Amino acid sequence: MTDTALNLLVNELRQPAERRLWIVDENIPPQLLAPQTGTQVVGNRFDLIRAMREQGWNAELSDFDLGKLPDASIEQIIYRVSKEKAVVHHLINEAARLLGPNGKLILIGDKGEGIKTYARKAQQRLGGAKAEQKQGSVWRCELSVAQPADAPLDDQNYAQMRELDLKDAGQYLSKPGLFGWNKIDRGSAFLVENLAEMLDRPLPVEGSILDLGCGFGYLALNACAISAELTCTDNNAAALIACRANLEARGYTHAQVVASDAGDTLQQRFDTILCNPPFHAGFGVEGDLTDRFLQQTQRLLTPNGTACFVVNLHIPLERKAQGLFAQIHCHADNGHFKLIQLSKPKG
Ligand SMILES: C[S@@+](CC[C@H](N)C(=O)[O-])C[C@H]1O[C@@H](n2cnc3c(N)ncnc32)[C@H](O)[C@@H]1O
């Protein structure tokens, strides 16, 4: 399924074009093809955009913020649909604004990803013709612009930061486009509940602290003192924006928010590292994502520091951490998640 969609994409991108925009998400591998003239790339994943820039692509990291591009300035948009509906609707709405009179939107995706529905909605939005080709369950849909509908698709006000009132779990600023944007991750809540015991210190924690894969900042906001030397990092552009907004709103004026792939751009070491790592990498190039989070944690933890991870019970974190840390301890599990303490980084 994946290969068919990628082959269709490559064929598309190899056609000569001017003023073409390729929108990339985690479902695109970094080395898919060499840079193509006339094509600019926008995507929300730091690792992917960095890899593409290194290859010579004109690629920009943003939370799919296309506001800088003038109306009717693009001839063709190519987009393999994302997983999240709000993102896809936002980008179809933007296509209606960005494409000139002979413009084309090319959507590629699997039936299971909702491509048929997205193509139908995109046709309504752009007002022109729709041509579809199928290869197995993967569809390539070409949509032209005629009389764009006035009513945009419901993108849940994609760009807007909003306040989430999660009752006992607190209030946070968040937005679509980042993992689990409107809820608290149950694993992260379990980690916060047990963190004081794990660290053998009361919350909020002082000192140098890293929130690795920070999302909108839930772990940092619940665990770290305002005066802590706090760094939050994530790979996703929406997460970085939301985390910055939360830290600013709560007065964490010393904190920094940094884009990275599992912390790889950071140089400083930390006494405390908090992490609820992601499960799957999309297209990771350096092997397993959990391994990369662990390797970076070993590099970034001070000799007497402690890293506190929460993972699903089935993830063999303890085994993967062997060779990287001299002390590995499972502090607790609740039948779904386990809390792992890592200390004494080796090497
Ligand atoms: C399970 S969520 C945890 C989010 C947040 N810490 C929380 O507790 O709610 C995992 C986070 O890792 C981020 N992530 C995924 N791949 C990453 C990578 N390669 N480097 C850094 N962060 C990544 C995701 O964007 C997401 O915010």
The ligand as a MOL file (V3000), in Angstrom:
LIG
                    3D

  0  0  0     0  0            999 V3000
M  V30 BEGIN CTAB
M  V30 COUNTS 27 29 0 0 0
M  V30 BEGIN ATOM
M  V30 1 C 3.4000 10.2610 23.3570 0
M  V30 2 S 3.6460 11.9190 22.8360 0 CHG=1
M  V30 3 C 4.0160 12.7020 24.3670 0
M  V30 4 C 3.7600 14.1760 24.3260 0
M  V30 5 C 3.9120 14.9030 25.6630 0
M  V30 6 N 5.2330 14.7290 26.2260 0
M  V30 7 C 2.8690 14.4630 26.6480 0
M  V30 8 O 3.2530 13.8980 27.6510 0
M  V30 9 O 1.6860 14.7090 26.4360 0 CHG=-1
M  V30 10 C 5.1920 11.8040 21.9830 0
M  V30 11 C 5.7290 13.1110 21.4420 0
M  V30 12 O 6.9580 12.8290 20.7420 0
M  V30 13 C 7.0230 13.6700 19.6020 0
M  V30 14 N 7.9320 13.0780 18.6250 0
M  V30 15 C 7.6770 12.1550 17.6700 0
M  V30 16 N 8.7830 11.8780 16.9780 0
M  V30 17 C 9.7590 12.6430 17.4980 0
M  V30 18 C 11.1290 12.8080 17.2120 0
M  V30 19 N 11.7200 12.1120 16.2420 0
M  V30 20 N 11.8300 13.6980 17.9430 0
M  V30 21 C 11.2510 14.4160 18.9390 0
M  V30 22 N 9.9490 14.2950 19.2600 0
M  V30 23 C 9.2150 13.4260 18.5530 0
M  V30 24 C 5.5920 13.7540 19.1120 0
M  V30 25 O 5.4180 14.8920 18.2780 0
M  V30 26 C 4.8330 13.8480 20.4440 0
M  V30 27 O 4.6930 15.1900 20.8500 0
M  V30 END ATOM
M  V30 BEGIN BOND
M  V30 1 1 1 2
M  V30 2 1 2 3
M  V30 3 1 2 10
M  V30 4 1 3 4
M  V30 5 1 4 5
M  V30 6 1 5 6
M  V30 7 1 5 7
M  V30 8 2 7 8
M  V30 9 1 7 9
M  V30 10 1 10 11
M  V30 11 1 11 12
M  V30 12 1 11 26
M  V30 13 1 12 13
M  V30 14 1 13 14
M  V30 15 1 13 24
M  V30 16 1 14 15
M  V30 17 1 14 23
M  V30 18 2 15 16
M  V30 19 1 16 17
M  V30 20 1 17 18
M  V30 21 2 17 23
M  V30 22 1 18 19
M  V30 23 2 18 20
M  V30 24 1 20 21
M  V30 25 2 21 22
M  V30 26 1 22 23
M  V30 27 1 24 25
M  V30 28 1 24 26
M  V30 29 1 26 27
M  V30 END BOND
M  V30 END CTAB
M  END
